[in-house]
Amino acid sequence: MPEITILKKAGGPLTKRIELIDGKVISDGADCLMCSGQATRFSFDDLDQLGDLIADLGSDQAIALGRLRQDLGDTVEVVTKAKLSQHPARHCPNYRLFHLCGG
């Protein structure tokens, strides 16, 4: 069953603005920084379920194409690497949190 991860930022929007200005693509990720929040496992059987999820995402949510490692729960708290020592039960959103499948 396919699986992705939903990220939810604490305290604000998790958005990226992409615009076409004078024929050039301009990307602004200033609000895309996520210092804390949650990562949640999402499994789906068909593309309709994935489409429903995308349609219902809030401005504080984003999709990560990797899946949470199997040894983690279905939802984990996320903090920056610098704050990890202060919150040992939480995780830093980097390669150690996600498993990226080949193929």
C-alpha positions as CSV (number, residue, x, y, z in Angstrom):
1,M,0.0,0.0,0.0
2,P,1.5,3.4,-0.9
3,E,2.4,5.7,1.9
4,I,3.4,9.3,2.2
5,T,4.0,11.7,5.2
6,I,1.9,14.7,6.1
7,L,3.8,17.5,7.8
8,K,2.0,20.0,10.0
9,K,3.8,23.1,11.1
10,A,3.2,24.5,14.6
11,G,2.4,28.2,14.7
12,G,1.9,29.3,11.2
13,P,1.5,28.5,7.5
14,L,3.7,26.0,5.7
15,T,3.4,27.5,2.2
16,K,5.5,28.3,-0.8
17,R,4.4,30.9,-3.4
18,I,5.3,30.3,-7.0
19,E,4.5,33.0,-9.5
20,L,5.2,33.9,-13.1
21,I,6.5,37.4,-13.2
22,D,7.6,38.9,-16.6
23,G,7.9,35.4,-18.0
24,K,10.1,34.1,-15.2
25,V,9.1,31.6,-12.5
26,I,9.6,33.2,-9.0
27,S,9.5,30.9,-6.0
28,D,9.2,32.3,-2.5
29,G,9.6,29.8,0.3
30,A,9.9,32.3,3.2
31,D,6.9,30.8,5.0
32,C,8.1,27.2,4.2
33,L,10.5,27.0,7.2
34,M,9.3,24.4,9.8
35,C,10.9,24.6,13.2
36,S,8.4,22.4,15.0
37,G,5.3,20.4,14.3
38,Q,4.2,16.9,13.5
39,A,4.8,14.3,10.9
40,T,1.9,11.8,10.3
41,R,1.9,8.6,8.3
42,F,-0.8,8.4,5.5
43,S,-1.5,5.2,3.6
44,F,-3.9,5.1,0.7
45,D,-5.4,2.5,-1.6
46,D,-6.2,4.6,-4.6
47,L,-5.6,8.0,-6.1
48,D,-9.0,9.2,-5.1
49,Q,-8.0,9.0,-1.5
50,L,-4.8,10.8,-2.2
51,G,-6.8,13.5,-4.1
52,D,-9.1,13.9,-1.2
53,L,-6.2,14.4,1.2
54,I,-4.6,17.0,-1.1
55,A,-7.9,18.9,-1.4
56,D,-8.3,18.9,2.4
57,L,-4.7,20.0,3.3
58,G,-4.6,23.2,5.5
59,S,-2.2,26.1,5.0
60,D,-0.1,24.7,7.8
61,Q,0.3,21.3,6.1
62,A,2.5,19.8,3.3
63,I,3.2,16.4,1.8
64,A,6.6,14.7,2.1
65,L,7.2,12.1,-0.5
66,G,9.2,9.9,1.9
67,R,7.4,7.7,4.4
68,L,8.1,7.6,8.1
69,R,10.5,4.8,9.2
70,Q,8.7,1.7,10.3
71,D,10.1,1.9,13.8
72,L,8.3,5.2,14.4
73,G,4.7,5.7,15.4
74,D,2.0,6.9,13.0
75,T,2.5,10.5,14.3
76,V,5.8,11.9,15.6
77,E,6.7,15.4,16.9
78,V,9.2,17.3,14.8
79,V,11.8,19.9,16.0
80,T,15.0,21.4,14.5
81,K,18.2,19.5,15.0
82,A,19.4,22.3,17.4
83,K,16.5,21.6,19.7
84,L,16.7,17.8,19.5
85,S,18.7,17.5,22.7
86,Q,16.1,19.5,24.6
87,H,13.3,17.2,23.3
88,P,14.7,13.6,23.1
89,A,11.3,12.1,22.3
90,R,11.0,14.2,19.2
91,H,12.6,13.9,15.7
92,C,14.5,16.2,13.3
93,P,13.0,16.3,9.8
94,N,15.9,14.9,7.9
95,Y,17.0,11.6,6.3
96,R,16.8,9.8,9.7
97,L,13.1,10.4,10.0
98,F,12.1,9.3,6.5
99,H,12.6,6.2,4.3
100,L,12.8,6.9,0.6
101,C,11.9,4.0,-1.6
102,G,13.7,3.3,-4.8
103,G,11.8,2.5,-8.0
